């Protein structure tokens, strides 16, 4: 990518605003995010607004941000000097969070807002600045099967969008009967990603490594990407086969290039979640490395409620449009399956300014 112009892109910030968002989701939890808006003037003196979205999962940091706000960020910058400024500030009014990921999430929201504002003040878009065409974005929809697992939601989605493809999260309750039901309901080839969630620790979505479960889903869905397996003495032999190993992707461990280089083998696939990287510089460095090493990519979402989801779609359109991107339009995350769901692929906007899908 032609990213040389990005660090020196100029922006002027005069104000900062935050908007707390909340919505029920298809995964049976209430999602809270904060949209951060950086305000500054355009060349004609009119107001310009750049937005990003803080996707921290705990509610308390959002409440503290709404009550006490962020430090003053007014000033004249380049994107590079704005990032340097963030390094010097305390971005959490209630104290540094226990999880490093939360720091990355807030940092990404601010850097995304700065990029959006800088592009709007320059009256250009990210595709135009990078001299790269935005392509239609292929997407999958991520859904859980409930407890006990059933295929009800899969059937509902398939009835609304016949060609929809899926990212599914296998759990220990996925016995032979459940797997057979999924195959009969949507077809094995429609399951594009199986997220084993074996790389999470201390979260509500951890799934213990189970060699029987791993073997069952690897064989039942032979074309599916296998995301975030836990490599233990019991599970690791399943990945000795090069054909299986080539299907493995990594998500939770990836926060920058050093994490990619530290993987147990050079990956064929990665799930790119920009908020995990924190900084635009780290994200772009990793994307360049993957392009050079022919590592295939797809985008991942974090139940964004505002501008963040569209920004993921912009990056996918520029960098990995044909991947099984887990960035379906927000309506797919509603608790009830509604009518009028858009089908894959998503056509990029004909004309746009800033860092947005609109």
C-alpha positions in Angstrom: 0.0 0.0 0.0 1.1 3.6 -0.6 1.0 4.6 3.0 3.9 7.2 3.0 1.5 10.1 2.9 -0.5 9.0 6.0 1.9 10.0 8.8 2.2 13.5 7.6 -1.5 14.1 6.9 -2.4 17.3 8.8 -5.3 17.9 11.2 -6.5 20.6 13.5 -8.5 19.7 16.6 -10.5 22.3 18.4 -12.9 20.1 20.5 -13.8 16.6 21.5 -17.1 15.0 22.1 -18.2 11.5 23.3 -21.5 9.6 22.8 -22.3 6.5 24.8 -24.2 3.8 22.8 -26.0 0.7 24.1 -27.9 -2.1 22.4 -28.9 -5.7 23.0 -27.1 -8.3 20.8 -27.7 -11.7 19.2 -25.1 -13.1 21.7 -27.4 -12.4 24.6 -25.5 -9.5 26.2 -25.9 -5.8 26.3 -23.2 -4.1 24.2 -22.0 -0.6 25.3 -19.5 1.4 23.2 -18.5 5.1 23.1 -18.2 7.0 19.9 -15.4 9.6 20.1 -15.7 12.7 17.9 -12.8 15.1 17.2 -13.9 18.4 15.9 -12.0 20.9 13.8 -12.4 23.5 11.0 -12.3 22.9 7.3 -10.6 25.2 4.8 -13.8 27.2 4.5 -14.1 27.6 8.3 -17.0 25.2 8.6 -17.1 22.4 11.2 -15.5 19.1 10.4 -16.0 16.0 12.6 -13.9 12.9 12.7 -15.3 9.8 14.5 -13.9 6.6 16.0 -15.5 4.0 18.3 -14.2 2.7 21.6 -15.1 -1.0 21.9 -14.1 -1.8 25.4 -16.3 -4.6 26.7 -16.7 -3.6 30.3 -19.3 -1.0 31.0 -17.5 0.9 33.8 -14.8 2.6 31.5 -17.5 3.9 29.3 -19.4 5.3 32.2 -16.3 7.0 33.6 -15.5 8.5 30.2 -19.1 9.9 30.0 -18.8 11.4 33.4 -15.2 12.8 33.4 -14.2 13.0 29.7 -10.8 12.8 28.1 -7.8 15.2 28.3 -7.7 18.3 26.1 -6.5 17.3 22.6 -6.9 20.7 20.9 -4.0 21.6 18.7 -2.4 21.4 15.2 -0.9 18.0 14.3 0.1 15.5 11.8 -1.3 12.0 12.3 2.2 11.0 13.5 2.5 13.8 16.0 -1.1 13.2 17.2 -0.2 9.6 17.9 2.9 10.8 19.8 0.7 13.1 21.9 -1.5 10.2 22.9 1.5 8.4 24.2 1.9 11.2 26.8 -1.7 11.3 28.1 -3.7 9.3 30.6 -6.7 8.2 28.5 -8.6 6.6 31.4 -10.1 9.0 34.0 -10.8 6.1 36.4 -7.2 4.8 36.2 -5.2 2.5 33.9 -7.3 -0.7 33.1 -6.2 -4.1 34.1 -6.4 -5.4 30.6 -3.9 -4.0 28.0 -6.5 -4.7 25.3 -8.7 -1.9 26.7 -5.8 0.6 26.3 -5.5 -0.5 22.6 -9.3 -0.2 22.1 -9.4 3.4 23.3 -6.2 4.3 21.5 -7.7 3.0 18.2 -10.9 5.0 18.6 -8.9 8.2 18.9 -6.5 7.4 16.1 -9.5 6.4 13.8 -11.2 9.6 14.7 -8.0 11.6 13.9 -7.7 9.8 10.5 -11.3 10.5 9.7 -11.0 14.2 10.7 -7.7 14.7 8.8 -9.1 13.2 5.6 -12.2 15.4 5.9 -10.1 18.5 6.4 -8.1 17.5 3.3 -11.4 16.8 1.5 -10.3 13.3 0.5 -10.9 9.7 1.4 -8.7 6.8 2.5 -8.9 5.0 -0.9 -8.0 8.2 -2.7 -5.1 8.9 -0.4 -3.7 5.4 -0.7 -4.3 5.3 -4.4 -6.1 2.0 -4.0 -9.6 1.0 -5.2 -12.2 -0.1 -2.7 -13.7 -3.5 -3.8 -17.0 -5.2 -2.8 -16.6 -6.8 0.6 -17.5 -10.4 1.1 -18.8 -11.0 4.7 -19.9 -13.8 7.0 -22.2 -13.5 9.9 -21.1 -14.6 13.4 -23.6 -16.3 15.6 -23.8 -18.5 18.6 -26.1 -21.5 18.8 -27.3 -21.0 22.4 -27.4 -23.4 25.4 -28.3 -26.1 24.6 -27.1 -25.5 21.0 -29.7 -25.4 18.3 -29.8 -24.5 14.6 -32.8 -22.2 15.0 -31.0 -19.0 14.2 -29.1 -20.5 11.3 -32.4 -21.5 9.8 -33.9 -18.0 10.3 -30.8 -16.3 8.7 -30.8 -18.7 5.8 -34.5 -18.1 5.2 -33.9 -14.3 5.0 -30.6 -14.4 3.1 -30.3 -17.8 1.2 -26.6 -17.4 0.4 -25.4 -16.3 3.8 -22.2 -17.8 5.2 -21.3 -18.3 8.8 -18.6 -17.9 11.5 -19.5 -20.2 14.3 -18.1 -20.7 17.8 -17.9 -24.5 18.7 -18.5 -25.3 22.3 -18.1 -28.5 24.4 -21.8 -29.2 23.8 -21.2 -29.7 20.1 -21.6 -33.5 19.9 -22.1 -35.5 16.7 -25.8 -34.7 16.7 -25.3 -30.9 16.8 -22.6 -31.1 14.1 -24.8 -33.2 11.8 -27.7 -30.8 12.4 -25.6 -27.8 11.3 -24.4 -29.6 8.2 -28.0 -30.6 7.3 -29.3 -27.1 7.9 -26.9 -24.9 6.1 -24.3 -27.2 4.4 -20.8 -27.8 5.5 -19.4 -25.4 2.8 -21.4 -22.4 4.3 -19.5 -22.6 7.5 -16.4 -20.5 6.6 -14.8 -20.0 10.1 -14.9 -22.1 13.2 -13.6 -20.0 16.1 -12.4 -22.4 18.8 -11.6 -19.5 21.2 -8.7 -21.5 22.6 -6.5 -18.4 22.9 -8.6 -16.5 25.4 -7.9 -16.5 29.1 -10.1 -15.2 31.9 -13.0 -14.1 29.7 -16.6 -15.1 29.4 -16.0 -16.7 26.0 -13.1 -19.1 26.9 -13.5 -22.6 25.6 -11.2 -25.3 27.0 -9.1 -27.3 24.6 -10.9 -30.6 23.8 -9.2 -32.9 21.2 -12.5 -34.7 20.5 -14.3 -31.4 19.7 -11.4 -30.2 17.6 -11.2 -33.4 15.6 -15.0 -33.5 15.2 -15.3 -30.0 13.7 -12.1 -30.2 11.6 -13.4 -33.3 9.9 -17.1 -32.2 9.6 -16.3 -28.8 8.0 -13.3 -29.6 5.8 -13.2 -26.2 4.1 -13.6 -24.0 7.2 -10.9 -21.9 8.6 -9.9 -23.0 12.1 -9.4 -19.9 14.3 -7.5 -19.7 17.6 -7.0 -23.4 18.5 -5.3 -24.0 21.8 -2.1 -26.1 21.1 -1.7 -28.6 23.9 -0.1 -32.1 24.0 -3.5 -33.5 23.2 -4.6 -31.2 20.4 -1.3 -30.4 18.7 -1.1 -33.7 16.8 -4.3 -32.7 15.0 -2.3 -29.9 13.3 0.6 -32.0 12.1 -1.1 -32.5 8.8 0.0 -29.6 6.5 -3.5 -29.5 5.0 -5.1 -28.9 8.4 -2.3 -26.5 9.5 -2.9 -24.4 6.4 -6.5 -23.8 7.6 -5.5 -22.4 11.0 -6.0 -18.6 11.6 -5.1 -16.5 14.6 -7.1 -13.6 16.2 -6.8 -13.1 19.9 -3.0 -13.2 20.1 -2.4 -10.6 17.3 -1.8 -7.1 18.5 1.1 -6.2 16.2 3.8 -7.5 13.9 5.8 -9.0 16.8 2.9 -11.3 17.6 2.7 -12.5 14.0 6.4 -13.3 14.0 6.0 -15.2 17.4 3.3 -17.6 16.2 4.2 -21.3 16.3 4.4 -21.4 12.5 4.2 -18.9 9.8 0.4 -18.5 9.3 -1.6 -18.9 6.2 -4.5 -16.8 7.7 -5.0 -14.0 10.1 -8.1 -12.3 11.5 -7.4 -8.5 11.5 -9.1 -6.5 14.2 -7.7 -3.0 14.1 -8.8 -2.2 17.6 -6.5 -4.9 18.9 -3.5 -3.0 17.3 -4.2 0.3 19.0 -2.2 2.4 16.6 -2.6 3.0 12.9 1.2 2.6 12.6 1.1 -0.9 14.1 -1.8 -1.9 11.9 -0.3 -0.7 8.7 3.1 -2.3 9.5 1.4 -5.6 10.0 -0.7 -5.3 6.8 2.4 -4.6 4.8 4.2 -7.6 6.3 1.2 -9.9 5.5 1.0 -8.6 1.9 4.8 -9.3 1.4 4.6 -12.8 2.9 1.3 -13.7 1.1 -0.6 -14.2 4.4 -4.3 -14.2 3.7 -6.5 -11.9 5.8 -10.0 -11.3 6.8 -11.5 -8.6 9.1 -13.1 -9.2 12.4 -15.6 -7.1 14.4 -16.3 -6.3 18.0 -20.0 -5.7 18.0 -19.6 -2.1 17.0 -22.7 0.0 17.4 -21.6 3.2 15.6 -19.0 4.3 13.0 -16.5 1.6 13.9 -18.2 -1.1 11.9 -18.1 0.9 8.7 -14.4 1.7 9.3 -13.7 -2.0 9.4 -15.6 -2.4 6.1 -13.5 0.3 4.5 -10.2 -1.4 5.5 -11.6 -4.7 4.2 -12.6 -3.2 0.9 -9.0 -1.9 0.5 -6.9 -4.8 1.8 -8.9 -8.1 2.0 -12.2 -7.8 0.2 -12.5 -11.5 -0.8 -11.8 -12.9 2.7 -14.6 -14.3 4.9 -14.8 -11.0 6.7 -16.6 -11.2 10.1 -17.9 -7.7 9.7 -21.5 -8.2 8.6 -23.8 -5.1 8.8 -25.0 -4.3 12.3 -28.5 -5.6 11.7 -27.1 -9.1 11.7 -26.2 -8.7 15.4 -29.8 -7.8 16.5 -31.4 -10.3 18.9 -34.2 -11.1 16.5 -33.5 -11.9 12.8 -35.2 -9.2 10.8 -36.2 -8.7 7.2 -34.2 -6.8 4.7 -30.8 -8.0 5.7 -28.2 -7.0 3.0 -26.5 -9.9 1.2 -22.8 -10.4 0.7 -20.8 -8.8 -0.9 -21.3 -5.2 0.2 -20.8 -2.6 -2.5 -18.5 0.2 -1.4 -20.0 3.8 -1.5 -19.6 5.4 -4.9 -18.2 8.6 -3.4 -17.0 9.2 0.2 -14.9 11.6 2.2 -13.0 10.7 5.4 -12.7 7.3 7.0 -16.3 6.0 6.8 -18.5 3.5 4.9 -21.1 6.1 3.9 
